[in-house]
């Protein structure tokens, strides 16, 4: 899905993805259909609501040993939350500023992100 265009509320790589849509589409591509949160905003969700949506989809918070495919929950300035898929040394995410799905190296800022895993 690298290179797919960014689209708020997007959940189809052919028409565009946001960070939630990317995670849900990746799991669908692996044969796992997840309950997707309806009408979530780009900004303004509380951490509790984001975590509740992850739990409703079947994810659980993970401490310690990171695995490829873990979902990173990243807290951005101004209370904005962002999701991405962890690789061994990279993060795949829908970048609103670049308007596409990209893969970026995992640096110190990302290595401390909360991780969630499908149970």
Secondary structure by P-SEA (a helix, b strand, c coil): ccccccccccccccccccaaaaaaaaaaaaccccccccccccccccaaaaaaaaaaabbbbbccccccccccccccccbbbbbbbbcccbbbbbccccccccccccccccccccccccc
